[in-house]
């Protein structure tokens, strides 16, 4: 029913009831939902006068709740309302035995078992179990947002969303976890959080039976089976299964970095990256390995480490069948087959298969060396180079050859040495097919085909393809003889 009542200069319009509250001066009378007429526009200062006037329109008795003073036009409405105080739920589902305070709610619930969806959208033909859900869905097509925040004027399609949003202004957190006492502004967020204590995962994939804490996570996962990617970038048309991933991707076009560290002011495009970065200041390492007790600041590093114990490599290349413990490593490896180099330097246009390689390369232009040795203060462009250098101070040689027991301070030197035993030559010239044990030797060899001579004598300007040849030539100018025969 539609009615307008003004009490204490407070106006209210409702399509279902005439509102009344003992707290805010607005009186409410619950009326039958099928009444669709305007009653009157009288003003009342007392609740008793409102009840008396309403009786003149309906020729009926009004029923008042003796707990909260709410008034109803039928005894049935009062009885249903009273159960909100007693928590009585007399209607039980005969399938799952879930209980409800009202029979109408039980009927709606029962459709989850029968999969009955009697309400259909006449635009997209999507089906719903409740007429209310259809009405809310229809606003997607009409773009109707009837609920507006009176502080920032942001509009919403559902009152529920407006109430949630309003708490961002009040910072109200009405829901508290009784296990860890963490507070939440939304009951749904508390419910999801509580499962972190109970380890409950009520949503299961009917294809692979993987379980999830939230229904939204299950929906996203299901797209891995259907390969559905409903979210598309309007710049490069790349498609994504999740809207959040699209939002993150879009920042690669806008270069937006909305998350900033309040300690060093470094900016990030994703909040998770900011949280991980912040631990470099706090030295917090919340992820601990239950095998070797090693701790990590981010979950991804922990997951990679944990696979080293299980020796689990879940991702396999379908070309060479090499296995990897991380999907990103498989993707990067796959580019060795396709020769794809999606990351390009905007200075010299050189392409790279990995973004990390581009970042390291870019420092050759900026001459940035962010990693410094705390012993001799020598600086490096890569952290791995600093780690190798640091071993010159500690004399640590962690890589040992199991054939000749020779030890090395860095893994690359060990790999090159090991090939002297295996005679492996993995680097091959694509012109003459000559094979080499080291990539640097292949580069030098390749200059035979290109005729390139990058090393020039600063005395006579003669050019050489190898630095070693230049050094030998240079001695003809200096008359240096570093090698002599001791007789």
C-alpha positions in Angstrom: 0.0 0.0 0.0 1.1 3.5 -0.6 0.6 6.0 2.2 2.0 9.4 3.3 2.2 10.4 6.9 3.8 13.5 8.5 4.7 13.5 12.2 6.9 16.0 13.8 7.7 17.5 10.4 9.1 14.1 9.3 7.7 12.8 5.9 7.7 9.2 4.8 6.6 7.3 1.7 6.4 3.6 1.5 4.9 1.1 -1.0 4.2 -1.5 1.7 3.5 0.2 5.0 2.9 3.4 6.9 6.0 3.7 9.1 6.1 4.3 12.8 8.9 4.3 15.3 8.8 5.2 18.9 12.3 6.6 18.7 12.3 9.0 15.7 8.8 10.4 15.7 7.7 8.6 12.6 4.7 6.3 13.2 4.4 3.0 11.3 1.3 0.8 10.7 2.0 -2.5 8.9 -0.7 -2.8 6.3 -1.6 -5.6 3.8 0.8 -5.5 0.8 -2.0 -5.8 -1.7 -3.6 -2.4 -0.7 -2.5 0.1 -3.3 -4.4 3.2 -2.4 -3.6 6.5 -0.8 -5.4 6.8 2.5 -5.1 10.4 3.6 -2.6 13.1 4.3 -3.6 14.0 7.9 -0.9 15.0 10.4 -0.8 13.5 13.9 1.2 14.5 17.0 0.1 11.4 19.0 0.2 7.7 18.1 -3.3 7.1 19.6 -4.7 9.7 17.2 -3.0 8.0 14.2 -4.4 4.6 15.2 -7.9 6.1 15.7 -7.8 7.7 12.3 -6.6 4.6 10.6 -9.6 2.7 12.0 -11.9 5.1 10.2 -10.4 4.1 6.9 -10.2 0.3 7.4 -13.2 -0.2 9.6 -10.9 -2.6 11.5 -8.9 -3.1 14.6 -5.2 -2.3 14.9 -2.8 -4.7 16.7 0.1 -3.3 18.7 3.3 -5.2 19.7 3.7 -5.0 23.5 7.5 -5.2 23.2 8.4 -2.5 20.7 5.0 -0.7 20.3 5.0 -1.3 16.5 1.4 -1.4 15.1 -0.1 -3.8 12.6 -3.4 -3.9 10.7 -3.8 -7.7 11.0 -3.2 -10.1 13.8 -1.2 -12.3 11.3 1.3 -9.6 10.7 1.6 -9.0 14.5 2.2 -12.7 15.1 4.9 -12.9 12.4 6.6 -9.8 13.8 6.5 -11.1 17.4 8.7 -14.0 16.4 11.6 -11.5 15.8 11.5 -11.0 19.6 11.0 -14.7 20.6 13.2 -16.1 17.9 10.5 -18.7 17.3 10.8 -20.5 13.9 7.8 -22.8 13.6 8.2 -23.6 9.8 10.8 -26.3 9.0 12.1 -27.5 5.7 11.4 -31.2 5.2 14.5 -31.7 3.1 17.3 -30.0 5.2 15.3 -29.2 8.3 16.3 -25.5 8.2 13.7 -23.4 10.2 12.0 -20.1 9.4 9.8 -17.7 11.2 7.4 -17.2 8.3 5.9 -19.7 5.8 6.6 -17.4 2.9 10.3 -17.5 3.7 10.2 -21.3 3.8 8.5 -21.4 0.4 11.3 -19.3 -1.1 13.9 -21.5 0.6 12.3 -24.7 -0.7 13.0 -23.6 -4.3 16.7 -24.0 -3.6 16.0 -27.7 -3.4 13.6 -27.9 -6.4 15.6 -25.4 -8.4 12.3 -23.7 -9.2 12.7 -20.1 -10.6 9.3 -18.8 -11.4 10.3 -15.2 -12.0 11.9 -14.4 -15.4 13.5 -11.1 -16.6 11.8 -10.1 -19.9 15.1 -8.5 -21.1 17.8 -11.1 -20.6 15.5 -14.1 -19.6 17.5 -14.7 -16.4 15.4 -16.6 -13.8 14.9 -15.9 -10.1 13.4 -17.7 -7.1 12.0 -14.5 -5.7 10.1 -11.6 -7.2 12.1 -9.2 -5.1 15.4 -10.5 -6.6 13.9 -10.0 -10.1 13.0 -6.4 -9.3 16.5 -5.7 -8.0 18.1 -7.4 -11.0 15.9 -5.4 -13.4 17.7 -2.2 -12.3 20.8 -3.5 -14.1 19.0 -2.9 -17.3 17.3 0.4 -16.3 20.4 1.6 -14.4 18.0 2.8 -11.7 19.6 3.6 -8.4 16.9 4.8 -6.1 18.9 4.8 -2.9 21.2 7.8 -2.4 23.7 8.6 0.3 22.8 11.9 2.0 26.5 12.6 2.8 28.4 12.0 -0.5 25.3 11.6 -2.8 26.5 8.3 -4.2 23.6 6.3 -5.5 22.9 2.5 -5.2 20.4 0.1 -6.7 19.7 -1.6 -3.3 19.1 -0.3 0.1 21.4 -3.0 1.5 24.3 -1.5 -0.4 23.5 2.0 0.8 23.5 0.8 4.4 26.8 -0.9 3.9 28.3 2.2 2.2 27.0 4.5 5.0 29.3 2.7 7.4 32.3 4.0 5.5 31.3 7.5 6.8 30.4 6.4 10.3 33.2 3.8 10.6 30.7 1.7 12.5 31.7 -1.9 13.1 28.7 -3.6 14.7 29.7 -7.2 14.2 32.5 -8.7 16.4 34.1 -12.2 16.2 33.9 -13.8 19.5 37.0 -15.9 18.9 39.6 -13.2 18.0 37.4 -10.1 18.8 38.1 -8.6 15.3 35.3 -6.2 14.3 33.5 -5.9 11.0 31.0 -3.4 9.5 29.1 -6.1 7.6 27.6 -9.3 9.0 28.5 -11.2 5.8 32.1 -10.3 6.2 32.1 -11.6 9.8 30.5 -14.8 8.5 33.3 -15.3 6.0 35.9 -14.4 8.5 34.6 -16.9 11.1 35.3 -19.7 8.6 39.0 -18.9 9.0 38.6 -20.3 12.5 36.4 -23.2 11.7 38.1 -24.0 8.3 34.6 -24.4 6.9 34.3 -24.4 3.1 30.6 -24.8 2.3 30.8 -24.2 -1.5 32.0 -27.0 -3.6 32.8 -27.2 -7.4 30.7 -29.9 -9.0 33.4 -30.6 -11.6 36.6 -31.0 -9.6 35.1 -30.9 -6.1 37.4 -28.2 -4.9 35.9 -26.3 -1.9 35.7 -22.6 -1.2 34.9 -20.3 1.8 32.8 -17.9 -0.3 30.3 -18.4 -3.1 31.9 -15.6 -5.2 35.2 -17.5 -5.1 33.5 -20.6 -6.4 31.9 -18.7 -9.3 35.3 -17.3 -10.2 36.9 -20.8 -10.0 34.2 -22.3 -12.1 35.3 -20.1 -15.0 38.6 -22.1 -15.1 36.4 -25.0 -16.4 34.2 -23.0 -18.7 37.1 -20.6 -19.8 34.5 -17.8 -19.5 36.1 -14.3 -19.3 33.3 -11.8 -19.1 35.4 -8.7 -18.3 37.2 -7.1 -21.2 39.6 -4.1 -21.3 38.3 -1.4 -23.6 41.8 -0.3 -24.5 43.6 -3.5 -25.6 40.5 -5.9 -25.4 42.3 -8.4 -23.2 39.8 -10.5 -21.3 39.6 -11.5 -17.6 37.6 -13.9 -15.5 37.5 -11.5 -12.6 36.6 -7.8 -12.5 39.3 -7.2 -9.9 41.9 -8.5 -12.3 40.6 -6.2 -15.0 40.8 -3.2 -12.7 44.5 -4.1 -11.8 45.3 -4.6 -15.5 43.7 -1.3 -16.5 46.3 0.5 -14.3 49.0 -0.7 -16.7 47.4 1.7 -19.2 46.8 4.6 -16.8 50.0 4.0 -14.8 47.8 4.6 -11.7 49.3 3.6 -8.4 46.7 4.4 -5.8 48.3 2.6 -2.8 51.2 4.5 -1.2 53.5 3.5 1.7 53.2 6.0 4.5 56.8 5.3 5.6 58.8 5.7 2.3 56.0 7.0 0.1 56.6 4.3 -2.6 53.4 3.8 -4.6 51.8 0.5 -5.8 49.0 -0.4 -8.2 47.7 -3.2 -5.9 47.0 -3.1 -2.2 48.5 -6.6 -1.7 51.8 -5.4 -3.1 51.7 -2.5 -0.6 51.0 -4.9 2.3 54.0 -7.1 1.2 56.2 -4.1 0.8 55.3 -2.7 4.2 56.7 -5.8 5.8 60.2 -4.7 4.6 59.8 -1.9 7.1 58.3 -3.9 10.0 60.4 -7.1 9.2 57.2 -9.0 9.8 57.2 -12.6 8.5 53.7 -14.1 9.2 54.1 -17.2 7.0 56.0 -20.0 8.7 57.0 -23.4 7.2 55.9 -26.2 9.5 58.7 -28.4 8.1 61.8 -26.3 8.6 60.3 -23.4 10.5 61.6 -20.9 8.0 59.5 -17.7 7.8 58.3 -15.5 4.9 56.9 -12.1 4.5 54.6 -13.0 1.7 52.4 -16.1 1.0 53.6 -16.6 -2.6 57.2 -17.0 -1.4 56.1 -19.4 1.3 54.1 -21.5 -1.2 57.1 -21.7 -3.6 59.4 -22.7 -0.6 56.9 -25.3 0.6 57.0 -27.1 -2.7 60.7 -27.6 -2.2 59.9 -30.0 0.6 57.2 -31.8 -1.3 59.2 -31.6 -4.6 55.8 -30.8 -6.1 55.8 -29.4 -9.7 52.2 -29.1 -10.8 52.8 -27.2 -14.0 54.2 -28.9 -17.1 55.2 -27.5 -20.5 53.3 -29.3 -23.2 56.2 -28.8 -25.7 59.3 -30.1 -23.8 57.5 -31.5 -20.8 59.6 -29.5 -18.3 57.9 -29.2 -15.0 57.5 -26.1 -12.8 56.3 -25.5 -9.3 54.7 -22.1 -10.2 52.4 -21.2 -13.1 54.2 -17.9 -13.7 57.5 -19.8 -14.2 55.8 -22.1 -16.8 54.4 -19.0 -18.6 57.9 -17.4 -18.6 59.5 -20.7 -19.8 56.9 -21.0 -22.6 58.2 -17.8 -24.1 61.6 -19.6 -24.8 59.6 -21.7 -27.3 57.5 -18.9 -28.8 60.3 -16.3 -28.6 57.7 -13.9 -27.3 59.1 -10.7 -25.7 56.2 -8.7 -24.4 58.2 -6.3 -22.3 60.0 -3.5 -24.3 62.5 -0.9 -23.1 61.1 2.6 -24.0 64.7 3.9 -24.4 66.4 1.4 -26.7 63.3 -0.7 -27.7 65.0 -3.9 -26.6 62.5 -6.7 -25.9 62.4 -9.0 -22.9 60.5 -12.1 -22.0 60.1 -11.2 -18.3 59.3 -7.9 -16.7 62.0 -8.4 -14.1 64.6 -8.6 -16.9 63.3 -5.3 -18.3 63.6 -3.7 -14.8 67.2 -4.9 -14.5 68.1 -3.8 -18.0 66.6 -0.3 -17.5 69.2 0.3 -14.8 71.9 0.3 -17.6 70.3 3.5 -18.8 69.7 5.1 -15.4 72.9 3.7 -13.9 70.8 3.0 -10.8 72.5 0.6 -8.4 70.1 0.1 -5.5 71.9 -2.8 -3.8 74.9 -1.9 -1.7 77.4 -4.1 0.1 77.4 -3.3 3.9 81.1 -4.3 4.1 82.8 -2.4 1.3 79.8 -0.3 0.1 80.2 -1.5 -3.5 76.9 -1.1 -5.3 75.1 -3.4 -7.8 72.1 -3.2 -10.1 70.8 -6.6 -9.1 70.4 -8.2 -5.7 71.7 -11.6 -7.0 75.0 -9.9 -8.0 75.3 -8.4 -4.5 74.7 -11.9 -3.0 77.5 -13.3 -5.2 79.8 -10.4 -4.4 79.2 -10.8 -0.6 80.6 -14.3 -0.7 84.0 -12.7 -1.6 84.0 -11.4 2.0 82.7 -14.6 3.6 84.6 -16.9 1.2 81.3 -18.9 1.1 81.1 -21.4 -1.8 77.7 -23.1 -1.5 77.8 -24.9 -4.9 79.8 -28.1 -5.0 80.6 -30.3 -8.0 79.7 -33.9 -7.1 82.3 -35.2 -9.7 85.5 -33.4 -8.7 84.3 -31.8 -5.5 85.3 -28.3 -6.7 83.3 -25.5 -5.1 81.8 -22.3 -6.5 80.4 -19.1 -5.0 77.7 -18.7 -7.7 75.4 -21.1 -9.4 76.1 -19.9 -13.0 79.9 -20.6 -12.6 79.0 -24.1 -11.2 76.7 -24.8 -14.2 79.4 -23.8 -16.7 82.0 -25.9 -14.9 79.7 -29.0 -14.7 79.4 -29.0 -18.5 83.2 -29.8 -18.6 82.2 -33.2 -17.2 79.0 -33.8 -19.2 80.4 -32.2 -22.4 77.0 -30.5 -22.7 76.8 -27.6 -25.2 73.3 -26.2 -24.9 73.9 -23.0 -26.8 73.7 -23.5 -30.6 74.4 -21.1 -33.5 71.3 -20.8 -35.7 73.5 -20.1 -38.8 76.1 -22.9 -38.8 74.8 -24.9 -35.8 78.1 -24.8 -33.9 77.4 -25.6 -30.3 78.9 -24.0 -27.2 78.8 -24.6 -23.4 78.4 -21.0 -22.6 76.1 -18.4 -24.0 78.9 -15.7 -24.0 81.0 -18.0 -26.3 78.0 -18.2 -28.7 77.8 -14.4 -28.8 81.5 -14.1 -29.6 81.1 -16.8 -32.3 78.1 -15.1 -33.8 80.2 -12.0 -34.6 82.0 -14.2 -37.2 78.7 -14.3 -39.2 77.7 -10.7 -38.6 81.2 -9.2 -39.0 80.6 -7.1 -35.9 83.7 -5.8 -34.1 82.5 -3.9 -31.0 86.0 -3.5 -29.4 88.1 -0.6 -30.7 91.7 0.3 -29.9 91.9 3.9 -28.7 95.4 4.3 -30.1 95.1 3.2 -33.7 91.3 2.7 -33.9 91.7 -0.9 -35.1 88.6 -3.0 -34.3 88.2 -6.5 -32.9 85.4 -8.9 -32.3 86.7 -10.1 -28.9 87.9 -8.1 -25.9 90.7 -10.7 -25.5 92.0 -9.9 -29.0 92.0 -6.2 -28.2 94.0 -6.7 -25.1 96.6 -8.7 -27.0 96.8 -6.1 -29.7 97.1 -3.2 -27.2 100.4 -4.7 -25.9 102.0 -3.9 -29.3 101.6 -0.3 -28.4 102.7 -0.5 -24.8 105.5 -3.2 -25.5 104.2 -5.1 -22.4 105.2 -8.7 -22.1 103.2 -10.3 -19.3 104.3 -13.8 -20.1 108.0 -14.8 -19.9 110.0 -18.1 -19.8 112.0 -18.6 -16.6 115.1 -20.7 -17.6 
